[in-house]
Amino acid sequence: MQKIKISGSLASLKFLLFKYKKVLVVYDRKMEALADQISQENKRLAIAADERHKTMDTVMTVCRWLLSNKADKETLLLAVGGGVTTDIAGFAASIYKRGIRYANVPTTLLAMVDASIGGKTGVNLDSYKNMLGTVCQPQFTFIYPKVLETLPEREIRNGAAEMLKTFIIKNRHNNYADALALLKPPVDFKALEPLIEAAAKVKRDIVYLDEFEKGPRRVLNLGHTYAHAIEWWQQTKADENVVPTTALSHGEAVAIGIVKAAELSADRGFCDESLPQQLKTDLESVGLPTGLPCPEEELAPALLQDKKISGKKINFVFIKRIGKVKVKKHEFNF
């Protein structure tokens, strides 16, 4: 089971790193100051951590850097950054010399509660989200909540969507309501720490039951079918030099995807008819968007190319109520 350590002291991270013979650090170039605090003696590589650079080209850059630094099976590759950074570094670690060890220091709320947990790594292919990747568990994920204080409000909202998604799936101790209250600005990050840890452990525990997504792990895709389609649509428009009306982050796209999942759930009689509006109101209360940025038909190419499609049907995550979801086959009528 993946080790998750949450601490307000970087000394705890240095203790974890002490046992590794060699540590190489890949970090989001925007996280230079934190990378300096973590390690000045180890060799480091800064990368552009955004969706446009989340490609095999960047993975190959990391692999060549590992090779030039004589990385071997005793090396630990430490990823410092958000979900793009942990995905790229984890993928590179999983394929370099058929696999070396890696660990994550997530620096965004989204990465803390989702992207750095569970061992999924990957990059985009022709603007299609995470089409290339592996499942490779990190040695550990070290969560340092203090870094959240440096993030812009929108980046916190980005992670809020994934946190709320997690608690829609499994609502232990009424975490959903607590998170909803604490995520409204101004955010008390100290008070939020137990919920960050709780969300990370919900995902970790689900992954432990189904590492390679043959069954229970599928629930973690809640909201992501539409989210990935929205991100594909935005990137396609950008490639065509047509600026989308709204540039949505991953978390914002997930929020919209959650509402779409609730609407489809109500249409199929899986949940109370009031649930879509409740979730819409809840997500909007923390500043998240809930409406599609384009006509749904424009998302059809990406929806029909989703990784979870088998034949013409997809394993889609429907919502029964807060804390209870179900995966059922669904066919898009485009």
Protein Blocks (a to p, Z undefined) as FASTA:
>chain_A
ZZddddfbfklmmmmmmmpmbacddddfklmmmmmmmomkbccddddddfklmcfklmmm
mmmmmmmnopafkbccddeddfklmmmmmmmmmmgghiaadddddfbfklmmmmmgooia
cddeehiahkbccddddfbdcddfklmmmpcfklmmmmmmmmmmmmmmpcghhlmmmmmm
mmpccddfklmmmmmmmmmmmmmmmmmmomnopmmmmmmmgoklmmmmmmmmmmmmmmno
pacfbdcdfklmmmmmmmmmmmmmmmnopacfklmmmmmmmmmmnopafbdfbdfklmmm
mmmmgfkbghjbccddddfbghiacdddddddZZ
